[in-house]
Amino acid sequence: MPRLKGSSDMLEDRRRRALTLWDKGLSLNEVGRRIHCAASSVLRWLRARRRGGPDALRVRFSPGRPWKLDARQRRRLVKLLVQGPQAHGYRTQLWTTARIAELIRREFGVHYHRDHVGRLMHSLNWSPQKPETRAVERDEEAIERWKQKDWPRVKKTPRGWAPT
């Protein structure tokens, strides 16, 4: 059962209420039912209180896995990204996660999977970039002329599509 969401004060209060019920003589299962948690959690809190006193019931911060790149390296990465992909040997001016992962490996010797580069970029306040799906050879003037001259001639109804 995952940990209940809420502030640390709420979680600590819940643990204290559970142990108060235990101290009144209720069973682990009954305390768990009343507090809406697993009996194993109540037992874990009871053991923690025995080992460390009331302070052992405090909610601790869980930082998660440390970053592979430290703060200085992340700042340097942003500077490298601002230079643009073409400055790093790519043909187009588009940063993909695979390209960024390759840049990180080349510059810092750290392996990031391209799927996780997006999280790193989000933490650096970079948004995903999507390429326009237009051909480089596209001629906007010719397209506009065609819309004005040929399109009215080839469409099926004079006012556009209409139900029959």
C-alpha positions as CSV (number, residue, x, y, z in Angstrom):
1,M,0.0,0.0,0.0
2,P,1.6,3.3,-1.0
3,R,2.2,6.1,1.5
4,L,-0.8,8.4,2.0
5,K,-0.4,11.8,0.4
6,G,-0.5,14.8,2.7
7,S,1.7,17.2,4.6
8,S,4.3,15.8,6.9
9,D,2.3,17.1,9.9
10,M,-0.7,15.1,8.7
11,L,1.3,11.9,8.3
12,E,3.0,12.3,11.7
13,D,-0.4,12.9,13.4
14,R,-1.7,9.7,11.8
15,R,1.2,7.7,13.1
16,R,0.7,9.2,16.6
17,R,-3.0,8.4,16.5
18,A,-2.2,4.8,15.5
19,L,0.2,4.3,18.3
20,T,-2.3,5.9,20.8
21,L,-4.8,3.3,19.7
22,W,-2.2,0.5,20.1
23,D,-1.4,1.8,23.6
24,K,-5.1,1.5,24.5
25,G,-4.8,-2.2,23.8
26,L,-6.2,-2.6,20.3
27,S,-4.7,-5.2,18.0
28,L,-2.4,-4.3,15.0
29,N,-5.2,-5.2,12.6
30,E,-7.8,-3.2,14.4
31,V,-5.5,-0.1,14.5
32,G,-4.8,-0.5,10.8
33,R,-8.5,-0.7,10.0
34,R,-9.3,2.4,12.0
35,I,-6.4,4.4,10.6
36,H,-6.8,3.0,7.1
37,C,-3.4,1.5,6.7
38,A,-1.7,-1.9,6.8
39,A,-1.0,-3.6,10.1
40,S,2.6,-3.9,9.0
41,S,2.8,-0.1,8.9
42,V,1.6,0.1,12.5
43,L,4.2,-2.5,13.5
44,R,6.9,-0.5,11.7
45,W,5.9,2.7,13.5
46,L,5.8,0.9,16.8
47,R,9.3,-0.5,16.3
48,A,10.5,2.9,15.3
49,R,9.1,4.5,18.5
50,R,10.7,1.8,20.6
51,R,14.1,2.4,19.0
52,G,14.1,6.2,18.7
53,G,11.3,7.6,20.8
54,P,8.6,10.0,19.6
55,D,11.0,11.7,17.2
56,A,11.3,8.5,15.2
57,L,7.8,9.0,13.9
58,R,8.8,12.2,12.1
59,V,8.4,12.2,8.3
60,R,11.8,12.3,6.6
61,F,12.5,13.9,3.3
62,S,13.2,11.4,0.5
63,P,15.5,13.1,-2.0
64,G,15.4,10.3,-4.6
65,R,18.3,9.4,-6.8
66,P,21.0,12.1,-7.1
67,W,21.5,13.8,-10.4
68,K,24.1,12.3,-12.7
69,L,25.2,15.9,-13.7
70,D,26.0,18.3,-10.9
71,A,24.8,21.9,-10.9
72,R,27.9,23.2,-12.6
73,Q,27.7,20.6,-15.4
74,R,24.0,21.4,-15.9
75,R,24.8,25.1,-16.3
76,R,27.5,24.2,-18.8
77,L,25.0,21.9,-20.6
78,V,22.6,24.8,-21.1
79,K,25.5,26.9,-22.5
80,L,26.3,24.1,-25.0
81,L,22.6,23.7,-26.0
82,V,22.3,27.5,-26.6
83,Q,25.1,27.2,-29.2
84,G,22.7,25.1,-31.3
85,P,23.0,21.6,-32.8
86,Q,24.8,22.8,-35.9
87,A,27.7,24.1,-33.7
88,H,28.1,20.5,-32.5
89,G,28.1,18.9,-35.9
90,Y,24.5,18.2,-36.6
91,R,22.9,19.2,-40.0
92,T,19.7,20.6,-38.7
93,Q,18.9,23.2,-36.1
94,L,16.8,20.9,-33.9
95,W,17.8,19.4,-30.6
96,T,16.3,15.9,-30.2
97,T,16.6,14.0,-26.9
98,A,18.9,11.5,-28.7
99,R,21.2,14.3,-29.8
100,I,21.2,15.8,-26.3
101,A,22.0,12.4,-24.8
102,E,24.9,12.0,-27.2
103,L,26.2,15.6,-26.4
104,I,26.1,14.7,-22.6
105,R,28.0,11.5,-23.2
106,R,30.6,13.3,-25.4
107,E,31.1,16.3,-23.2
108,F,30.6,14.9,-19.7
109,G,31.2,11.1,-20.1
110,V,27.7,10.4,-18.5
111,H,25.2,8.1,-20.1
112,Y,21.6,9.3,-20.2
113,H,18.9,7.3,-22.0
114,R,17.2,9.5,-24.5
115,D,13.9,8.9,-22.8
116,H,15.2,10.4,-19.6
117,V,16.8,13.5,-21.2
118,G,13.3,15.0,-21.4
119,R,13.1,15.0,-17.5
120,L,16.5,16.7,-17.4
121,M,15.5,19.3,-19.9
122,H,12.3,19.9,-18.0
123,S,14.3,20.5,-14.8
124,L,16.4,23.1,-16.7
125,N,13.1,24.8,-17.9
126,W,13.6,23.7,-21.5
127,S,10.5,22.7,-23.4
128,P,10.3,20.0,-26.1
129,Q,10.8,21.3,-29.6
130,K,8.8,19.8,-32.5
131,P,10.0,20.3,-36.1
132,E,7.7,21.7,-38.7
133,T,6.7,19.1,-41.1
134,R,7.1,21.2,-44.2
135,A,9.4,20.6,-47.0
136,V,12.4,22.9,-47.3
137,E,11.6,23.3,-51.1
138,R,8.1,24.6,-50.3
139,D,7.0,27.6,-52.4
140,E,4.5,29.6,-50.5
141,E,3.7,31.9,-53.4
142,A,2.9,29.0,-55.8
143,I,0.7,27.4,-53.1
144,E,-1.3,30.6,-52.7
145,R,-1.7,31.0,-56.5
146,W,-3.0,27.4,-56.7
147,K,-5.5,28.1,-53.9
148,Q,-6.8,31.2,-55.7
149,K,-6.8,29.9,-59.3
150,D,-7.1,26.0,-59.3
151,W,-8.8,25.1,-56.1
152,P,-12.1,26.7,-56.8
153,R,-12.2,24.9,-60.2
154,V,-11.5,21.4,-58.7
155,K,-13.6,21.4,-55.6
156,K,-16.9,19.5,-55.9
157,T,-19.4,22.1,-54.7
158,P,-19.3,25.8,-55.1
159,R,-19.7,26.5,-51.4
160,G,-17.6,23.7,-50.1
161,W,-18.8,20.3,-48.8
162,A,-22.5,20.0,-48.1
163,P,-24.5,16.9,-47.0
164,T,-26.6,15.3,-49.7
